[in-house]
Amino acid sequence: HWCNYTLALQSGQDGLLLAFYTLAGASGHLLSLIMFIMYPLAMAKVRRIYFEVFYYAHHMLVPFFALLLVHAPNFFLWVAVPGIAYILERTLRYIRSRQRVQVLKIHALPSGVYYLEMHKSKFRYKAGQYLFLNCPYLSVNEWHPFTITSAPEDDILSVNIKEVGDFTKGLSDLLNPSKKEHLVINKSEGPDGTPLLRVDGPFGSASEEVFDYRVTVMVGGGIGVTPFASILKSIRYRFKGVNASIGRLEKLYFIWVSRDASAYEWFEALLVEMDQDPALKDLLDISLYFTGGKKKGDESNNRATVRNISYKRPAWSALFQGWKAVHPLETVGVFFCGPKVLSKALYQLCRDNTDPQGTRFLYSKENF
């Protein structure tokens, strides 16, 4: 019995030595510790409220991969090619983001949204793509993604930003401290002499494929309408002869779901112009749904509006059934940008209404 106890004790000591006093053991524990820190901070609820904490904790991936090379020496065989590609991509982004950006104007819009106009030389993009913005005065290393709301045919580069966090509110206070409705800025340098804004991009998105279908449905939820604003602007330019091609597109259904009509002012002029343009009558069908109900002043005899406005939630099942009846045997591209709850509902509707022998609905999403 004494011999067995001695052997067990020796075995336990050897196990402790292997677990804590060898490179493989110690690095394994450190890897686990990093994962315990990174994972909860990457959760959506934490990331939205404490973005800076998430951002800097996420960069622990550098020591994580370094420890992996110590923990498993053969790991470099698996990480060498993607690692080199990652370093090259980050280098390219660093060089690209150093180009000078001229901030032209800012427009304060309803519901805590502001419209920002910029100019950046040699910036080429497609309708529906997005970019990253950085303001060194607020944070040197913090970059945030925003959908491009201008069209590729525009002379300016624009984004619509909703004040929902420290960065977006801080940028609004920096650019427009007096909260004027329209303010001309025409600056490229911040208060401390650093670039006022840095832009990285563009980056691709699912919305780029809108023109690849003969029949397309675009659904925007709240601020999620932004990628479709760029697409609609581009269509308007193309029908005016700037770029005549709209790909395979023959019919486009655009649906915007928002809580109240104040958000309508974000793209009111654009939507009214396109809804009333005879040249777009056969191509474009615009429907707006304001789920908060009708409020005083929502409708005015002195203001042009889109013809199809409802102050209720969309009857999604009826809409899908209608599309199936009008477009039998067609593959319909359904594109969505907005809240996850609505995204899940639309995805399920696409599945439920797809008939392999009839109309098929292919779903693409962008969540924010």
N, C-alpha and C positions, 0 to 999 in steps of 0.2 A: 504493500500500500504506500509506504514511504517513497519507494522508487517511482511509482505512478504519479504521486503528488509532485515530486521533484521534476519529472518530465513535463507535466502539465504546466507547472510554474515557468519552466524554461521555455516551453512553447509559447506561453502568453507573453513572456518578455521579448522573445524573438518577434512575435507579432507586433508588439508596440514599437520595437525598433524599426521594423519594416514600414509601419504606418506613419511614423513621425520623424525618423532619423535617416531616411533615404530620400534621394531626389524625387523618385516616383511617388513615394508616400506623402511627403510634405507638399509637393506641387499639386497632388490630387486634392488634398484638403483645401489648399488655397483656391483651386479651381471651383470647388463646391461653394466656398465662401463668396466668391465673385458672383456666381449664379444666384445665390440667395439674396444678394444685393440688387442685381440687375433685374431679375424677373419681376418682383413686385412693383418696382419703379417704372416698368414698361407697360403696366396695365393701363387701359384707356382712362379710367377714372383718375388715376394718379397723374398720368401724362398730361391730361387736359388742364389740370389745376396747377401742377408744379412742373411746368415744361422744362425749366432750367435744370431742376434736379434730375429729371429724366435724361436730359441732353448730356450732361456731364457724366452721369453714372453710366450711360450707354458707351462712353469712350473707354470704359474699362475693358472693352473688347481687345485693346492693344496688349495689356498685360495678360489677358486671358489666352490669346493665341501664343504669346511668348512662353507662358507656362505649359501650354500644350506641347510645345516643341521640347521642353525639358521632361515633361511627364511621359511622352511617347516619342522617342527620337526619330522614328520612321514617319511621324506625322507630316514632315515637310514634303514627303512624296505626294501627299494628297492636297496640300495647301499651296504648293509652289506656283502652279499656273494661275489659279484664281487669285492668289495673293499678289502676284505681279500685275495682273489685270486691274485689281483694286487700287494698287498704288498708282498705276498709270492714269486711271480714271480720276482719282483724287487730285493728282497733279494737274490734269487738264482742267478740272473744275476750278482749281485755285487760280490758274492763269486766266481762265475765262471770266472769273468773277472780279478780276482786277481792272476790267475795262471801265472807263468813266461813264457814270449815269447822271443825266441831267433830270432833276425833279422839276417838272413844269408847273403843274397845278394840283390843287386838292379841292374836292367838292364835298361838303358835309351833306349826307343824305339822311332820310328818316331811319328810325329804328337803330341808331348807333352805327350806321354804315358810312364809310367815306370812300370816295372814288378818287383814285390817284393816277395822275398822268405823268409819264416819264418818257425820256428819249435815250436810247442806247444804240450807238452805231453798230452796224453789222449784226444785228439781232434778228435772226430769221426763225419763224415758228409757223406751226399749223394751227388752224382753228381747233379749240378744245384742249390745247396743251396747257401746261402750267410751268411756273418758275419758282425759284427760291429767292427770298428777300433777306438782306442783312443790313442792320443799321449799326455801324461800329460805335457810335456814340452811346447806344443803349447796351450793346453787347457785341464784343468783337467776334465771338465764335458762334453766336446763335443765329441759325438760319430757319426761316419759316416758309412753307409752301403756300402759294396762292395761284388760283386759276387765272389765266390771262383773259380779260374780258374784251380787249380790243381785237379787231380782225387783222389778219396778216396784211390786208390791203391798206390799213390805216397808217398814217405817218407817225403816230405816237404809240406807246406801249402803256396799257392801263390794267389796273386790278381794282376790284371792289373788296374792301376789307371791313369786316364786322368787328367791333370792339368787344372781344370776349376774354381777353387775357392781358397780362402785364405788357407783353410786347406790342400788341395791337393798340392798346390804350396809350402806352408810352410813345409810340410812333405818331399817333394822332396829336398828343399834347406837344410833341416836338415840332411837327410840321404846321399845326394850326392851333396854337394855344388859345386864341380868342374864339375858336369854333365858328369862324365865319362860314357862310354858306358856300361862297366861292372865293378862293384865294390863289393868286398867282405867286409862285415861289421862285422859279428859274434859278435854282441853286444846285451845285454839285458837291459842296462842302458843308460839313456839320459845324456846330459851335466850337468844337475843339480842333478844327482843321482836317479831321478825317473825312473820308467820303460820306456824304449824307446818306446815300443808299448804295448797296452793292447788289447786283443781280446775277444769278446763276441759272442757266437754262438755255433753251427750253427742254422740258421733259415730256415724254409721250404719255398718252392716256387712252382709255377705251373710246372716248368721244371722237377721236380722230376717224373712226370707222363709220361715222354717220353716213357718209357719201357712198359707202360700199353696198348699200341695200337699195332696192327700188322703193320699198316702203319702210319708213323709219318712225319710231315713236320716241320722243325725248321728254322725260319727266324730271322736273326740277323741284326740289323740296326746300323752300326758304332760300337761304344764301346759296344753296346748291344749284341755283339757276345759272351761276356765273359761267361755266364752260359752254353752255348753250347760247349765252349772249354773244360770245365770239363767233359761234357757228352761224347764228342768225344774221349777224352783221356781215359775215363773209358772203352769205347767200345774197343779201341785198346788193353788195358790191358786184357780184358776179352777174346779176340780172341787169345791172346798169352798164355792163360791158367791160368792167375792169378785168374780170377773169370769167369768161362765159361758161366754163365747164362746172357742173355740179355732180360729176361722176355718174353713177347709175340712178341717183335719186329722182323719183317721180312723184312721191307723196310723202309729206312730212307732217306728223302730228306733234304739236308742241303743247305740253301740259305743265302748268306751273301751280304748285300747291303751296300756299302761304297762309299764315295765321290771320293777317289783316291786310287791308288794301294799301296801307302806307308803304309797304314793300314794293308795290306796283310802280312807284315813282322811280325806282332804280333804273328801269329800262322802259319807262312809259312811252317816250317819244319813238323809240325804235319799234316797239310792239305795235303801236297804233299805225305807224307808217307802213309796216309790212302787212298788217291785217287789212288795211284799206287799199293796198296797191293792187289794181286789176291784173297786173302781170303775174302776181303770185297767187291769185285766187285758186287755181287748180292745184298748185303745189303745196300750199301752206294752210294748215288748220290750227289756229291758236285758241286754247281754252285756259282760262284762269279760274282757280278755285281759292276762295278766301274762307278758311274753315272757322274763323272767329265770328262769323255772321256779319250782317250789314250794320254799319255804324253811320251816324249822322255825318253828312259831308262826303261819303264814299262816292256818290254819284252827283255829278254837277252838269247842268245844261250848258255850261260855258266851257266844258272840257271834253275833248274827244276821247273816246275809250275804245277798247277792244270789244268787238261785238259779242263774243261769248264769255261772259263773266257770271260765275255762280258763287253764292255766299253759303256754301255747304261743302261737305266732303265729296270727292268724286265717287260715282258708282262704278267701281273698277270692273266688276263682273260684266255689267252691261256694256262698258266701253270695249272690253276684249271681245265680247260676243259680236259687237258691231263691226269691229275690225275684221273678224273672221268672215262675216257675211259679205263685206265690201271687197275683201282681198282673199278670195279662196285660192288655195294651192300656192300661196305666196310665203316666202321666208321674210318675216318682219323682224327688223333689228330694234330691240327695246333698250334704250340707254337711260340710266338714272344717276343722279347725283343728289345726295341729301342724307337724311337720318337713316340709321340702320333699321329701325322698325319698319319704315315704309319700304326699304330695300328688300327685306325678307318677304313682305307681303307681295310685292311685284314679282319677285323671283318665283314664288309659289304659283302666282297667277299665270306666269309664262309657262310653267310646267303643266298646270292643269288644263290650259287651253291649247296646248300644242297637239296637233294631230299629225302623226307621221305620214298619213295619206292625204293631208289637207294643209291648212295653214300652220306654219311653225313660227314660234316666237323664240328668238335667241336673245338672252339677257346679258347686259354688261352694266357694271356699276362703278361708281366712285363714291366712297364714303368720306365724310369729314368728321 
